[in-house]
Amino acid sequence: MKLTVLTENCAGNKFEAEHGLSYLVEHNNHKILFDVGATDVFLKNAKLLDIDLKNEIETVVLSHGHWDHGGGLEYLSNKTLITHPSSFIKRYRKKDKSSIGLTLTEEELKEKFKITKTSKPYIINDNMVFLGEIPRLNKFEAKKTSFIDSKRKLDFVPDDSALVLLNKDEIIVITGCSHSGICNIVDYAQKKFKRSKIKAVIGGFHLKENNIQTQKTIEFLKKCNISEIYPSHCTAEPALEAFEKEFKFERLKTGMTLTFWE
């Protein structure tokens, strides 16, 4: 399994960066694009890596309907797009009512993509599964939100999901932002697939401070005995520093490649 970082908040070497996330995931001869960042940065970085996304990729998985994960859809077409039904709602920041949703409407995206909407786990192929809606069971995650929807109701981002990769008795969990809670996501993946080992957890953890939630998250993940952890994107510096005290990991930058199960 190989994961290539096409868009991240931090730039690597000659590559561009932006506030966003996009990973090219390759596993058992299958390639998919997990999120597409905010702009066409993912395409520019792919070109520098001699990756032809427009011809090599047939499937895009959208973790949730925020601009920094789905804005890049504007620069793709003729693909299958897999996501939660609520990814297309209009959504805003509470503080200033600025839009935080997708830059293209569902109708516009239907003209460009074959869309598969599902709140249930969706089998992409024998070794890749979109998790669908994440049950929010623990008491310390996903309890607050800074977003509202078009009806001015609190938006807890119910569409926030993840991708699970399967290999024998192990799984890898790839997240976009973890608005649903990274521990909720990992717990759901473990229960759903009953694998004995989590090889890696990669992606945004949506933790901003070294607070009680971050400490409880670290405690939970340590108990899971995960081999490798790569918090990135929306994981802010205080939280990253807290994770670095407990886990050994290299911070993700654009252009990087992670390899597992060689």
C-alpha positions, 0 to 999 in steps of 0.5 A: 500500500502506498499513500502519496501526499498531493495536498497538505498544509505544509510544503515539501521541497519543490511542491506547493501547499495550501490549507487542504488535504488530498492523498493518492492511495494505491493498494493491491493494484487499485488507485483512488483519490482521497479528497482533492484539496481546495484548488488545483494544487493536487494536480500541480503536485501530481504532475511534478511526481509524473502522476497523471490523475485525469487518466490514472484515477477512476474513483474519488472519495470525498471525506466530507463537504468542506471547501478545503477537501472538495474545492479541487473537484472543479478541476476533475470530471468523468470520475466516480465520486463517493461521499455521504449524502450530507456533503452537498448541504450549504454550510457556514461559519457561525462567527461571520456567516462565511461559506465553508461548504463545497464550491460547486453545487450538487447539481453542478457536480452531477454534470461532472461525476457519477455520484454514489451517496451513502451513509452506510459503509461502501465497498469500493473494492476487495481492499478499500471501504468508505466508512459512511456515517460514523457513530459518535459514541464517546463523551469527549469528541464531536460535542461542539461545532463552529458551523451552521447550515442554511437553516441556521441550525448547528452543523456537526458535519454528519458527513465526516467519514474515512477510508479503511484499507484491508490487508489480512489481519490489519487495517489502515484508517485514512481520515479527512478532518475527523469532525466526527472524532478520530477515536470514534472513527478508529473505534468504528473501523475496529468494530466493523472489520474486526481486524486484530491490528491497526497498522496506521492512522493517517490524516486530519485529527481536528485537534487545536489545543493540548487540552483534555480532548487531545489527552483523552485522544492520545490515551485512547490511541495508545491503548489501540496499539497502533503501529504508526500515526500521522496526524496532519492538516487540521491538527494544530501545533499544540496538539501535534507537539503533544502527539510527538511526545507519545508517538514517533512520526514524520510530519506530512508534507506535500510530495511525501510517500508513505509505504506499508505492507510491502 
